[in-house]
């Protein structure tokens, strides 16, 4: 028997209630699947308007059959989550959810609709709920889950937000962010997540497309880490595979890894990531509302020098200054990162701050208007910048840059206050460099080992080009 919210005994006073009633009915009758069809029988329209979160219990599959779910105007809630009351439920190992699937068929869309005005600035203030209410999908204390084959559209904040999630797959997700507000990430894997594969991701976001964030200040009572905690669980992120990504950020990173306060990120495999032009570039359009949210200007940030349009500043971020409660990460807390087949067309391929150890970056293709293969500057150009780098290999680099005054292939610098940052065993091998202003800008403790460099570089002086390898 197929359970849908269109059944006569299921239809309720609004679409959210109809869908929830269908899920509850299925659960009570030992049926583990609910299908949401394209046509909403209550309204005879191809649209389901979601006014409050739909709660998915363990051992339940939601099939999105060519349907369009859109959040109601003025709604301050998730579209899907796995616990009703996030303040009181789901905070012990015994309460862990299991076997939850949200699966699209055909053209399934989860749509944030019009923004409701809730941001991090007013989160929990003046009667506003906390910002987690603006996640389209919020799952925590869960294992054995699948999110696959649907479009995330116009997310109001992070589209998918996971805390303490284990053994899951996120696959074939298209993200179409309107980019009319800050922090419109695509997929956020936060504290306590492990054994997850993220694959076949396309589209664009306003902020990071995919972020692994072992961050957050636990000393703040209503921080996300405390509101979505699981007692006795560590807050590390590990054993995550990210592959087959063709996407871009309007202004931030495609993939970002951040950790702090003793939390670790380790055993991360990243493969086959292509940063593409955003939709505005492809369609000759602009985002008229987004510039007022811009954080970065050419005079304050070298990593955001191109502000005449919307661009990502990096393909891959490793660590970031300023993201900590009590202290930044140190060596031994971000390690075993393996990233290959990286394709970038603007900004920087790798931005590394704070600390990383035992990492490999290979098969890097940078062209068009890429400034750096690797830089240790911060995106906001705030001090300190630099990084502790130990036992890192970068190899098989193909860098064919347009002629610009910012193109330094390996920009490894620290500010004066951070001269204790040290480079140990950074090896760069097999680099084919074409038309970059400089090969190295190096002002840090330690040394770089490099070999098998080929090509030419350009050092501008009175209009004369010079240099070769």
Long-range contacts (C-beta under 8 A, 24 or more apart in sequence): 1-31, 2-33, 2-35, 3-31, 3-33, 3-34, 3-35, 4-34, 4-35, 4-36, 4-37, 5-34, 5-36, 5-40, 5-42, 5-48, 6-37, 6-39, 6-40, 6-41, 6-42, 11-41, 11-42, 12-42, 14-49, 14-51, 15-40, 15-42, 15-43, 15-48, 15-49, 15-50, 15-51, 16-49, 16-50, 16-51, 16-52, 16-53, 16-54, 18-42, 19-48, 19-50, 19-54, 20-54, 20-55, 23-54, 23-55, 23-56, 23-57, 23-60, 23-62, 26-60, 27-57, 27-60, 32-59, 32-60, 32-61, 33-60, 33-61, 33-62, 33-63, 34-60, 34-61, 34-62, 34-63, 35-63, 35-65, 36-62, 36-63, 36-64, 36-65, 36-67, 36-69, 37-65, 37-66, 37-67, 38-65, 38-66, 38-67, 38-68, 50-75, 50-79, 51-75, 51-77, 52-77, 53-77, 53-78, 53-79, 53-80, 53-81, 53-84, 53-138, 54-79, 54-80, 54-81, 55-81, 55-82, 55-83, 55-84, 56-80, 56-81, 56-82, 56-100, 56-102, 57-82, 57-97, 57-100, 58-82, 58-97, 58-98, 58-99, 58-100, 59-98, 59-99, 59-100, 60-99, 60-100, 60-101, 61-100, 61-101, 61-102, 61-103, 62-101, 62-102, 62-103, 63-103, 63-104, 63-105, 64-102, 64-103, 64-104, 64-105, 64-108, 64-110, 64-150, 65-105, 65-106, 65-108, 66-105, 66-106, 66-107, 66-108, 67-108, 67-109, 68-108, 68-109, 68-111, 69-109, 69-110, 69-111, 70-109, 70-111, 70-112, 70-113, 71-111, 71-112, 71-113, 71-136, 71-156, 72-113, 73-113, 73-114, 73-116, 74-116, 75-113, 75-116, 76-116, 76-118, 76-128, 76-129, 76-133, 76-134, 77-129, 77-133, 78-132, 78-133, 78-134, 78-135, 78-136, 78-137, 78-138, 79-110, 79-112, 79-136, 79-137, 80-110, 80-136, 80-137, 80-138, 81-135, 81-137, 81-138, 81-139, 82-138, 82-139, 82-140, 82-141, 82-142, 83-140, 83-141, 86-132, 86-138, 86-140, 86-227, 86-228, 87-227, 90-140, 90-141, 90-228, 90-230, 91-141, 91-229, 91-230, 91-231, 92-230, 92-231, 93-230, 93-231, 93-232, 93-233, 95-141, 96-141, 96-142, 96-143, 96-230, 97-139, 97-141, 97-142, 97-143, 97-145, 98-142, 98-143, 98-144, 99-144, 99-145, 100-139, 100-142, 100-144, 100-145, 100-146, 101-145, 101-146, 101-147, 101-148, 102-137, 102-146, 102-147, 102-148, 102-150, 103-146, 103-147, 103-148, 103-149, 103-150, 104-148, 104-149, 104-150, 104-151, 104-172, 105-149, 107-151, 108-149, 108-150, 108-151, 109-150, 109-151, 109-153, 110-136, 110-137, 110-150, 110-151, 110-152, 110-153, 110-159, 111-153, 111-154, 112-136, 112-153, 112-154, 112-155, 112-156, 112-159, 113-154, 114-154, 115-154, 115-156, 115-178, 115-180, 115-181, 116-156, 118-156, 118-157, 119-157, 119-181, 119-182, 119-183, 120-182, 120-183, 124-222, 130-222, 130-224, 130-227, 131-157, 131-224, 132-161, 132-224, 132-227, 132-228, 134-158, 135-159, 135-160, 135-161, 136-160, 137-161, 139-163, 139-165, 140-164, 140-165, 140-228, 140-230, 141-165, 141-228, 141-230, 142-166, 142-168, 143-167, 143-168, 144-168, 145-169, 146-170, 146-171, 147-171, 147-173, 148-172, 148-173, 149-173, 150-174, 151-175, 151-176, 151-203, 152-176, 152-177, 152-186, 152-203, 153-177, 153-178, 154-178, 155-184, 155-185, 155-186, 155-205, 156-181, 156-184, 157-181, 157-183, 157-184, 157-185, 158-183, 158-184, 158-185, 158-186, 158-187, 158-188, 159-184, 159-185, 159-186, 159-187, 159-205, 160-186, 160-187, 160-188, 161-188, 161-190, 162-188, 162-189, 162-190, 162-193, 162-196, 163-190, 163-191, 163-192, 163-193, 163-224, 163-225, 163-228, 163-230, 164-191, 164-192, 164-193, 164-228, 164-229, 164-230, 164-233, 165-189, 165-192, 165-193, 165-196, 166-193, 166-194, 166-195, 166-196, 167-194, 167-195, 167-196, 168-195, 168-196, 168-197, 169-196, 169-197, 169-198, 169-199, 170-196, 170-197, 170-198, 170-199, 170-201, 171-197, 171-198, 171-199, 171-200, 172-199, 172-200, 173-200, 173-201, 173-202, 173-203, 174-201, 174-202, 174-203, 175-201, 175-202, 175-203, 175-204, 175-205, 175-209, 175-247, 176-203, 176-204, 176-279, 177-203, 177-204, 177-205, 177-206, 177-250, 178-206, 178-287, 179-204, 179-205, 179-206, 179-250, 179-251, 179-287, 179-290, 179-310, 180-206, 180-287, 180-289, 180-290, 180-293, 181-206, 181-293, 182-206, 182-207, 182-293, 182-295, 183-207, 185-209, 185-211, 186-210, 186-247, 187-211, 188-213, 189-213, 189-237, 189-240, 190-214, 190-215, 190-216, 190-224, 190-225, 190-228, 190-237, 191-215, 191-216, 191-225, 191-235, 191-236, 191-237, 191-263, 192-230, 192-233, 192-234, 192-235, 192-236, 192-237, 193-237, 193-240, 194-236, 194-237, 194-238, 194-239, 194-240, 195-239, 195-240, 196-239, 196-240, 196-241, 197-240, 197-241, 197-242, 197-243, 198-240, 198-241, 198-242, 198-243, 198-245, 199-241, 199-242, 199-243, 199-244, 200-244, 200-245, 201-244, 201-245, 201-246, 201-247, 202-245, 202-246, 202-247, 203-247, 204-247, 204-248, 204-249, 204-250, 204-278, 204-279, 205-247, 205-248, 205-249, 205-250, 205-252, 206-249, 206-250, 206-251, 206-252, 206-290, 206-293, 207-249, 207-251, 207-252, 208-249, 208-252, 208-253, 208-254, 208-255, 208-256, 208-317, 209-245, 209-247, 209-248, 209-249, 209-253, 209-254, 209-255, 210-242, 210-245, 210-254, 210-255, 210-256, 211-253, 211-255, 211-256, 211-257, 211-258, 212-237, 212-240, 212-255, 212-256, 212-257, 212-258, 212-265, 212-268, 213-237, 213-256, 213-258, 213-259, 213-323, 214-258, 214-259, 214-260, 214-263, 214-264, 214-265, 215-258, 215-259, 215-260, 215-261, 215-263, 215-323, 215-324, 216-325, 217-261, 217-324, 217-325, 217-326, 218-261, 218-325, 219-325, 219-326, 220-325, 235-263, 236-263, 236-264, 236-265, 236-266, 237-263, 237-264, 237-265, 237-266, 237-268, 238-264, 238-265, 238-266, 238-267, 238-268, 239-267, 239-268, 240-267, 240-268, 240-269, 241-268, 241-269, 241-270, 241-271, 242-268, 242-269, 242-270, 242-271, 242-273, 243-269, 243-270, 243-271, 243-272, 243-273, 244-271, 244-272, 245-272, 245-273, 245-274, 246-274, 246-276, 247-274, 247-275, 247-276, 248-275, 248-276, 248-277, 248-278, 248-312, 249-278, 249-312, 250-278, 250-280, 250-287, 250-290, 250-310, 250-311, 250-312, 251-290, 251-294, 251-295, 251-296, 251-304, 251-310, 251-311, 251-312, 251-313, 252-312, 252-313, 252-314, 252-379, 253-312, 253-313, 253-314, 253-315, 253-316, 253-317, 253-351, 254-312, 254-314, 254-315, 254-316, 255-315, 255-316, 255-317, 256-314, 256-316, 256-317, 256-320, 257-316, 257-317, 257-318, 257-319, 257-334, 257-337, 258-317, 258-319, 258-320, 258-323, 259-319, 259-329, 259-333, 259-334, 260-323, 260-324, 260-325, 260-326, 260-327, 260-328, 260-329, 261-324, 261-325, 261-326, 261-327, 262-327, 262-333, 263-329, 263-333, 264-332, 264-333, 264-334, 264-335, 265-333, 265-334, 265-337, 266-334, 266-335, 266-336, 266-337, 267-336, 268-336, 268-337, 268-338, 269-338, 269-339, 270-316, 270-337, 270-338, 270-339, 270-340, 270-342, 271-339, 271-340, 271-341, 272-340, 272-341, 273-315, 273-316, 273-339, 273-341, 273-342, 273-343, 274-343, 275-312, 275-315, 275-343, 275-344, 275-345, 275-346, 276-345, 277-345, 278-310, 278-311, 280-309, 280-310, 281-309, 281-310, 286-310, 295-380, 296-379, 296-380, 300-380, 300-381, 301-379, 301-380, 301-381, 302-371, 302-377, 302-381, 302-406, 303-347, 303-348, 303-351, 303-371, 303-375, 303-377, 303-378, 303-379, 303-381, 304-379, 305-371, 305-406, 306-346, 306-347, 306-369, 311-346, 311-347, 312-346, 312-347, 313-347, 313-348, 313-351, 313-379, 314-347, 314-348, 314-349, 314-350, 314-351, 314-379, 315-342, 315-343, 315-344, 315-347, 315-348, 315-349, 315-350, 316-342, 316-349, 316-350, 316-351, 316-361, 317-350, 317-351, 317-352, 317-353, 317-379, 318-350, 318-351, 318-352, 318-353, 318-356, 318-359, 318-387, 319-352, 319-353, 319-354, 319-355, 319-356, 319-387, 320-353, 320-354, 320-378, 320-379, 321-353, 321-354, 321-378, 321-382, 321-384, 321-385, 322-378, 322-380, 322-382, 328-354, 328-355, 329-354, 329-355, 330-355, 330-388, 331-355, 331-357, 331-388, 331-390, 332-357, 335-359, 341-365, 344-370, 345-369, 345-370, 346-370, 347-371, 348-372, 348-373, 348-374, 348-375, 349-373, 349-374, 350-374, 350-375, 350-394, 351-375, 351-376, 351-377, 351-379, 352-376, 352-387, 352-389, 353-378, 353-385, 353-386, 353-387, 354-387, 354-388, 355-387, 355-388, 355-389, 356-387, 356-388, 356-389, 356-390, 356-392, 357-388, 357-389, 357-390, 357-391, 357-392, 358-390, 358-391, 358-392, 359-391, 359-392, 359-393, 360-392, 360-393, 361-392, 361-393, 361-394, 361-395, 362-393, 362-394, 362-395, 362-396, 363-396, 364-394, 364-396, 364-397, 364-398, 364-399, 365-398, 366-397, 366-398, 366-399, 366-400, 366-401, 367-398, 367-399, 367-400, 367-401, 367-402, 368-401, 368-402, 369-401, 369-402, 369-404, 370-399, 370-401, 370-407, 371-404, 371-406, 371-407, 371-408, 371-411, 372-407, 372-408, 372-409, 372-410, 372-411, 373-397, 373-399, 373-409, 373-410, 373-431, 374-409, 374-410, 374-411, 374-412, 375-408, 375-411, 375-412, 376-411, 376-412, 376-413, 376-414, 376-444, 377-411, 377-413, 383-415, 383-417, 383-418, 384-414, 384-415, 384-417, 384-418, 384-421, 385-413, 385-414, 385-415, 385-418, 386-413, 386-414, 386-415, 386-418, 386-421, 386-444, 387-412, 387-414, 387-421, 388-421, 388-422, 389-422, 389-423, 389-424, 389-426, 389-446, 390-422, 390-423, 390-424, 390-425, 391-424, 391-425, 392-425, 392-426, 392-427, 393-427, 393-428, 393-429, 394-426, 394-427, 394-428, 394-429, 395-427, 395-428, 395-429, 395-430, 395-431, 396-429, 396-430, 397-428, 397-430, 397-431, 397-432, 397-433, 398-432, 399-431, 399-432, 399-433, 399-434, 399-436, 399-455, 400-434, 400-435, 401-434, 401-435, 401-436, 402-435, 403-435, 403-458, 404-437, 405-437, 405-460, 406-437, 407-435, 407-436, 407-437, 407-438, 407-458, 408-436, 408-437, 408-438, 408-439, 408-440, 408-441, 409-433, 409-436, 409-438, 409-439, 409-440, 409-457, 410-439, 410-440, 410-441, 410-442, 410-448, 411-441, 412-440, 412-441, 412-442, 412-443, 412-444, 412-448, 413-441, 413-442, 413-443, 413-444, 414-443, 414-444, 414-445, 419-444, 419-445, 420-445, 421-445, 422-446, 423-447, 423-448, 425-449, 428-453, 431-455, 433-457, 433-469, 439-469
